[in-house]
Amino acid sequence: MLTEKAPPLKLSGMSIQDLQNLCKDLHQKIDVVDEERYDIQSKVGKHEKEIAELSHKIFELKGKMKRPALKRVRVSADAMLGALLGSKHKESIDFKANLKTVKKEEEKKEEVTDWRKNVDAMSGMEGRKKLFAGPTS
């Protein structure tokens, strides 16, 4: 490849003026080659940057971006509805009014007694019989 661009030089038998002209000619060729190299490098840089941007866009479109951790923001229900509905929301909505009411059945609570009295009553065979027999009412 180098032999194609610059054939071997024959310097023997050349005068000083011829050598100076040859040097000027070679410098001009070097300048042309440097300009071409610079142009090619700038084109390659542009293309690499464009490829990086397009691959970033593809990555965003696929949705595989890491999402940053969201910060908790305390917002009232009215403010949230205002943000969601915009100017349509003017009065506050009572959410509790729309809830279904459920009647709770009261659980039967066992009578809590003093454990010291219970120990005296349960000691001996009579107490054990009471445990196995269950409440006799």
HELIX and SHEET records of a PDB file:
HELIX    1   1 LEU A    2  LYS A    5  1                                   4    
HELIX    2   2 ILE A   16  LYS A   62  1                                  47    
HELIX    3   3 ALA A   77  LEU A   85  1                                   9    
HELIX    4   4 GLY A   86  LYS A   88  5                                   3    
HELIX    5   5 LYS A   96  ASN A   98  5                                   3    
HELIX    6   6 TRP A  115  MET A  122  1                                   8    
HELIX    7   7 GLY A  124  ALA A  133  1                                  10    
END                                                                             
